Amino acid sequence: MYRYDQYDHLIVRERIAQYRDQVRRRLADELTEEEFLPLRLQNGLYMQRHAYMLRIAVPYGLLSTAQLRMFAHIARKYDRGYGHFTTRQNIQFNWIELEQTPDILADLASVEMHSIQTSGNCIRNTTTDQFAGVAADEIVDARPYAEIIRQWSTFHPEFIALPRKFKIAINGAVTDRAAIAVHDIGLTAVRNAEGEVGFKFMVGGGLGRTPIIGSVINEFVPWQHLLTYTQAIMRVYNQFGRRDNKFKARIKILVKAVGAEEFARMVEAEFADLKDGPETLTREEVERVAQWFNPKPYLTLPNIDPRAVDGANSADNKAFANWLQRNVKPHKVPGYASVVLSLKKTGVPPGDATAEQMDFVADLADKYSFNELRVTHEQNLVLADVEQSKLFEVWQQAKARGLATPNIGLLTDIISCPGGDFCSLANAKSIPIAAAIAERFDNLDFQHDIGDIELNISGCINACGHHHVGHIGILGVDKDGSEWYQVSIGGAQGNDAALGKIIGPSFSATQMPEVVGRLLDVYVKNRVEGERFVDVAQRLGIAPFKEYVYATPIPAGELVGEDEYA
């Protein structure tokens, strides 16, 4: 993975010193809260309902074990013993004291981490496929390009005060696992007829109060112009993006207003002045960065059936087989596999990990996966390089720590923001809804029968839980001061990205498990062989689901975990 050079170290040290003085002045009332607000946001510090929240950047979701152990240290020393992994592949700590934040940033710097670009109207942490570099369907390893974007965008003077926050995702594989269609810029690696590598540019995607699937504005930009073409887009946005209304300031509003064709023309006009300029990438520069992502020292191994390993054919064989089916992914190197460690055990808020679990995962990665791991935007963790012969060992150890629930891609692999338990922007709580649904459907045989289904929950219209692209999406809304939940179906991320459609009036919190149950009833009744829930929802439309869900009154019950997490 990438290691800091002298410039990275200098930038981070100077930022910490600057921020430490800003905190000192705020605590001495030399700065008002209004004056301090943009300064703390530049360092990833938010004021939430109960305390400050610190968001730490995990560039393109890649972590060393030393960095994960630092997260465990921060959880123990400065927080309440846990952290929350987010849909942006970052981590958040929800119970931070202001006076301790400079020390936290100094601790992070010791393992080459920071919280820059996790907030504010700048280019945020660039995300990518959690299996980048090891996926069997990969065209190029996207991580070097994501790192190049990180280095280029950090403190870029043109882009430190954009009209609004800006998010970039890059996918290097045939299958889109980076949700590029719902980003301000979504990049896909492609090859032209001559076999040359370039990028397809999508622009203007996003969720929030105006969900939009991005538009393709260029089918092939040579890799040399990754930055110059991105810069052309940013210049058009910086010049013409709205600054009078933050709710209409995202690039998606600009693209929608002028049209994708006209926006592409504006970008090409800017690109004409930038093409072949100083920010054009050279092969030497790409190779300089790519060296940090060279293949691991893999052994020459045959592909094996992990169930044939001694001990795997035990009474637990079915549980192990289920885990292999759901949590183990193919690897491009023979004899290896990638393992997804589920942070979605029933009874635990989605994406949360304790300090003890983080230390344990670091130990696993040291022993089995070349001292590295990944964070997924579905809020799980990945050991990318595990020998197939070691999978049974990894499963046994992960199972003992509550990290081997075989539910990846299933109903209880719920994506959820922290919601109203923590976030001051939320209209409603998310975590208790996730807990109630997980508790209601906590039967793995049932989940495996239902098959692939993505259930996403957001506590407000900002859509941090990506509810718009959930096969089932749940949005917390305020109705006369009470918490209610709006339901949509048919959303999807990936190659066939789609936005869900609202089925009808909202529901109370206690009704939500039954609502999900009725949606599943319609699916099971109407599915044909091989159809997922989203396939049936898109084929039939919302009408049969709406009719069945609202046909009879939904009783209210007790909500599991309602006051457990605040």
N, C-alpha and C positions, 0 to 999 in steps of 0.2 A: 504494500500500500504506500501511498505518497508520504514522504517525510518532509518536514519543514526545512527550508533553507534559511540562510542568514536574514533574508528580507522578511520572510514569514515571522521569524522569531522577533525581529525588531518591531514590526508592525504591531504584533500582539502585546509585546512588553510596553510599548508607548501608549497603546489604547488602555491597558490596565492602569497605568500611572495616571493617565488623564481622567479615567472614570473614578479612581480612588479619590482624587481631589474633588470631583463633582459630588460624590457621596458625602464627603466631609462637609462640603459647603451646604448641602441640603440638610444634613443633620444639625448644622449650626444655624439653620434658617437664613443663610446667606443667599440661598436659592429658594424661590417659591416652588410649590408643586407644579404649577403651570410651566415654569422655566425648566424644571427638572424632567418633566415628562418626555420631551423628545430625546433627552440625553440618556435616560434609562432605557427607552425603547431601542435606541441604537445598540444597546448591549443586551437585548433580549429579555429585559425585565418588565413584566406586566404587573399591575395591581389587580388582583382578583377579589372574590367576595370576602375571603378570610385572611389572606396574606398575599405577599408578592409571589409571583410565579416566574421562574427563570427557565427560558428555553435555550437549549444548547444545540449547536449545529453538529450534525453528523453528516459530513459531506458524502453525498450519493449513498448514504446508508452503510458505509464501510467503517468498521471499528477494529482496533487491535484489542487484545485481551488486557493490556495495560490501561487502555482507555475505558473499557467496561469496568475494570476494577476501580478506576477513579470515580465512575458514576456510583458504584456501591459505596465508596468512601463519602461522597457528597450526600448520598441518601442517609447514611448513618450520622454524620457529623452536623449537617446543616438542615436536614429535612426530617421526615417522620418514618424513615426506613424503607422508602420505596421511590420509584420513579415511574413516569408514564411515557411510553413510546408512542409517537404520533404518526398520523397519516403522511407527514412530510419526512419521515425517516429520522426525525430528531427525537430528543428526549426532553421532557419537562419535569421540573420539581415544583410542587404546589405550595410548600409551606416554608418559604425563604424569608429571612429577616434582612432588611435593607443593609444594615451595617456590616453584615457578613459577606455581601455579594462581591466586593473586591477580592477578598481572600478566596472565594470560590473560583473566580476567574483566574487568579494566580495558580491555584491548584490545577485547573484545567490546562493552563499554558505549559505546565510541567510535563504533560503528556500530549502536547501539540494539538490542543483543542481550544475553542473559543465559542462565544455566542453572537458574534458579528453576523449580520444578515439573517437573523431569525425574526426580525421585526422591522418595522419602518417601511417607508416608501422607496424601497430599493429592490435590486434583484435578490431574491431569497435563495436559500439553499437549493442547489440544482439536484434533482432526484433522477434515479435510473432504476433499471431492472435489478432486483435483488439477486439474480443469478448471473449478472454480467461477468463475463470472463470464463464461466463454466457451463453455460447453457449449450445444449446440443444443437439448437437452431440459430446460433449466433452468426451474424454477418461480420460484425466487428465488436470488440470489447469497448463498451461505451464509457467505461470509467476514465480512461485518459482524457477523453473529450470533455467529460463532466468536470474533471480537475482543471483543464485548460479554461473552461468557462468560469470556474470558481476563482482562479487566479486573476483572470482578466476583469471580472466584475467587482471584486472586492475593492472598495474605495475608488472605483472608477469615477472621476470627477463629473462626468456627464450624467451619471445615473444614481447619484446619492439623494436626489430630491425629485423622484418621479411623481407623476400625478397620483399614483397609488402603488401598492405593493405589486411585485412582478414575479411570476413563477415559471420556471423552465424545467421541462422533463425531457430526457433523451433515452431512446430505445435503440439498442444495437442488434436486435434479434427479429426473426420473422414474426413471432408472437409478441404483441405489445403487452408487457407486464409493468409498464411505467405510467399507464393512464395518460398518454400524451395528449389525447383529444380534449381533455378538460384543463389544459394549461394555457397560460398566456402565449407561450411558444412551446410547441411540441415537435420534437425532432426524431426522425426515424432514419437509421442508416440504410442506404440502398446502394446497389451497384448498377452502373449503366451498361449499355451493350458492349462496351469495351472492357468491362470488369473493373472499372475505376470506382472507388468509394466516394460517396457523397451523402447529402442529407436532404430528405424531404421536409419542408417547413410547413407546419400548421400554425396558425395564429388565431388568437381571439377566442380560445376555449376558456371555460371557467364555470364555476358553480355559483354559490351565493344566491342573492335575490334575483339575479337574471341568469339562469343556467343556459349555457350555449355550448354546442359542440364546435370545436375549432374548424377553420377553413384552410384548405391547402392553398398556399399562395405560390409555391415553387416546388415542382416535383423532384428537382435535382440541383443541389448547390454543391460544387466540388468541395471536398474537405478543407482545402486551403482557405476557403472563404466562410468557414463556420463563424468566425468572429466578425468579419466585416459585414456579412449579410445580417447577422444578429444585430450588429450596431446600427445598420440602416433601419431596421425595424424599430429599434429603441429610439432613434432620432425622430422618426415620424410620430411615434407615440408621445415622446417628450414634448414635441412641438404642438401637437394637435389634440392630445388627450385632455379631457375636461378637468379643470381644477376648481370649478365653482361648486361642485356637488360630489362629495366623496362616494356617493352611491352610484354615480354614473361616470366614475373616473377610470375604471379598468379598461384595458385595451379592447376587450370584447365589445364594449359600447361604441368605441370609435370604429371598429371594423364593421359592426352592424349598421352604424349610421352612414358610412360612406360606401359600403359594399366591399366585398372581398376583392373584386376585380380592380376597383379604384385604389384600394389600399395597397394591393400588389404593385400597381403602377407607381404609387408614391414611394414605395420601398425601392423599386428599381431605380428611380430618379436619384435617391440618396446613395444607393449602392454604386452608381456610376462614378461618384466622387470618391468612394472609399475603396473600390476594387483595386487590388495590387498596391494598396497603401501599406504603411508600416505595420498594421495589425493583421496583414495576410499571414496565414500560418505557413511555416516551412517544414519540410520533412525533419530537419534537425530538431526543431522545437517539439514536434509531436513525439519523436523518438526520445527526447530528453524526459518528457513526462511519462511516456509509455514504459520506460525501463522500470518504474516503480510498480508496474502491474504485470511484470513478466510471469509466465507460468510457474507454478510451485514445483518443487523437486519431487514430482510424482514418481512412484514406483511403477515398474512394468508388471501389471497385474491382469489376470483374466477376469471377465465378468462372471459373477457367481450368483446363485440364488441365496440370499441372506438367510432364508429359512432352513437351509441345509447345514448351517453352522452348529457346532455342538451346543446343546442346550436350547436351541430355538424351537425344536420339535417337542415342546412340553405342553402342559395343560394350558399355558398362556398363549399357545400358538395363534389362536384366533385374534387375540388382542394385538399381538405382534404383527400379524398379517394385516389387520386393519390399519395399524400405524404405518406399515410399509406402503400401503395403498394410498393413504391420504397425506402423510407427512414426509415422504421420501421422494425426491425428484431426480430425474435422469441427469447424468453428468457427461460431458463430452470426452472425458478421459476414461478408457476402460478400467473397470475395477473400482471406480469411485462413484459416489452419490452425494447429493445435497440433502440436508436434513432441516426441516422446518420445526423449530421448537415452539409449540403453541403457548401463547400467553392468554388463552381463552378457556381456562378451566372454569367450570361452573362455580359461581360464588366469588369470582375474582373480577374486578372491573377490567374490561378489555384493554389490553396494552400495558397493564401495570406489571411491574416486576419488583420483588423485594431486593434489598441489598444482598441477602444470602443467595437468592437465585442468580443475581448478576455475577457474584463471585463464583458460583458453581458453573455457570455457563462459560465464564472465562477459563475455568479449569478444564472443562470439556474441550473448548477450542484449542487450548494449549496441547492437550493430549491427542486430539483426533483431527484437527482442522487447521494446522499451520499457523496457530496463534492469531487467527482472524475470525470475524463473524460479520453478519449483515443484519440490518434492520429492514423489514418490509413495510410498504405503505399500507398493508393490511394489519400492521401493529403486532407482528410476530418477529422472531429472531431466526437466523439461518446459520447453520454450520455448512459452509459451501463445499468442503473437500474431505468427505469421510470415506475411508475404505469400506467397500461393501462387506468385507469380512468382519468389520467392527460395528456394524449397525446394531446387532443384537445387544452388544455391550452398551452402546450409547442409549438405546431404548430403555434398557433396565435402569440405568442411572438417571435418565431424564424422568422416567415414570415415578421414581422414588421422590423426586422434587416437584412433582406437579406440572411438568413441562412436556408431557408426552400425550396429551389428550388427542386422539386420532380424529380431529375434526376440521382439518385445514380444507377450506372450500365448502364446508357444510354449514348447516343452519346456525350452530352456536359459535362459529368463527366470526363473531359479530364485530363490525367496525363501529366504534363509538367515540365521540368526543367526550371530554369530562363533563360537559353540560352544566346545569344549574347548581350542582353540588360545589362547583368551584368558579366557573366562568361568570364574570359580571355582565357579559353580553347575552347570556343564555335566557331564553324565555321559559325553559322547562328543563327538568332533570333528564339526563340520558342514562346514567349508570343504573339506576333502579329499574328502568325499562329493560335494559339489556339483561340484568340479573333475573327479572321475572320471566322473560322469554326463554333464557337459557335453562332456568329451573323447570319450566313447563315442558320443555322438549329435551330434557337431559336423559335421553335413551339413545345410545349409539346405534343400535339396530334400526331404530326408526329413522335416525338421521342418514344412515347409509342407504336406506331404502328411498328416502326422499331425494338423495343425490345432491349434486352441486347446486348451491343456492347462496346468494350473497345478501345479507341483511345488514343495512347501514343505518345508523341513528345519529342525528344531529340535534343539539339542544336549541338551535336557533337558525335563522335563515342564512347565516354566514357559511353553513354547510361544511364545517370542519370534519364531520363524520361522513361526507360524500354521499349523503342520502339520495341525491338525484340520480346517481348511477348504481344504486343498489337494486338487485332483483326485487327486493322489498325495501323501500325507503321509508324511514320514520322521521318526521320533523316535529320538534317541540314548538308549539305556538301558544301565545297568550290570548285567552278569551275572558274578558272581564275580570282580569286579575287572577285567573285560574290557569293551571297547566293542562293543556290538551295536546293531542298528537294527530298530525295529518299523515295519511298513508298513501304512498305511491307504489306502483308496480311496473315492471318491464324495463327498468333502467339497466345499463350494462357498461362496464369499462372494457378496455382492450381493443382488439381489432374491429369489433362491431359495436363501438360505443354508442350508447343511446341514453336519452333522458326518460326517467319514469313518468307515468301519468297518474295524477291524483285520482283516487277512486271515489271520493265523496267527502261529506262532512267529517270533522275530526272526532276523536275518541278520548275518553278519560284515560288516565294512566292505568287504572285497574282493569280496563277492558282490553288492553293491548295484547296480552297472551292469547285471549280468545279470538281476537281479530286475526292474528297470524295463523291460528289453528284453522279458521274458516277459509282463509286464502289457500292454505295447503290442501284442504278438503277439495276445493274446486280443481286444483292442480292434479291431484291424484285421480279424480274422477275423469278428467279429460286428457290426460297425457297418453301418448303412444310410445312405443318402444324407443328408448334413447333420448326422449325429450326432457330437457331440464325445465325447472319452473319458469325461467325467463323465456324459453322458447314457447311455452304454452301461453304465457301472458301476452307475448307479442303476437302470437297467431290469433288468439281469441279476442284480444282487446280487453278493456276493463269491464265491459258490460256484465258478463257472467259472474265475475268476482264481486262486483258491486252489488248485484242482485242478491247473491247468497249472503254476503257479509251483513247487509242491512235488512235481510228478510225478517228476522225476529230480533227482539231486543237483546242486547248483549249484557249479561249480568255483571255487576261490579263485584270485585273481590278484594282481598288483601294483596298489596303489592310487596313482593319479596324484596328485602334490602332497602326499603324506602329511606331510612335514616341512618344507614350503616356506614356511609362513606364520607360524610361531611366532616 
